[in-house]
Amino acid sequence: MNNAKLFVIDYQLHGKQKSFVIRAEAMDNAEAWHWASCDAGVGHIPRYGREKVKKVSKPLAERYGITEVTWRQSH
């Protein structure tokens, strides 16, 4: 992870604002929804960097009360 950056992910869980920081090489909306789901206890966090894990999609996350997911690179 030589090119790892810090990203801030904000989301709501059942209407309550949540936020966390994650280190990743890249971030996009699909990744942000997946990691928000992991933070909320819905998604699975891979044990090893190369372990393949099925990502939690936005529609599935919304079924568990996760909404308003946004992300930005930390400074």
Rosetta blueprint (number, residue, H / E / L):
1 M L
2 N L
3 N L
4 A L
5 K E
6 L E
7 F E
8 V E
9 I E
10 D E
11 Y E
12 Q E
13 L E
14 H L
15 G L
16 K E
17 Q E
18 K E
19 S E
20 F E
21 V E
22 I E
23 R E
24 A E
25 E L
26 A L
27 M L
28 D L
29 N H
30 A H
31 E H
32 A H
33 W H
34 H H
35 W H
36 A H
37 S H
38 C H
39 D H
40 A L
41 G L
42 V L
43 G L
44 H L
45 I L
46 P L
47 R L
48 Y L
49 G L
50 R L
51 E L
52 K L
53 V L
54 K L
55 K L
56 V L
57 S L
58 K H
59 P H
60 L H
61 A H
62 E H
63 R H
64 Y L
65 G L
66 I E
67 T E
68 E E
69 V E
70 T E
71 W E
72 R E
73 Q E
74 S L
75 H L
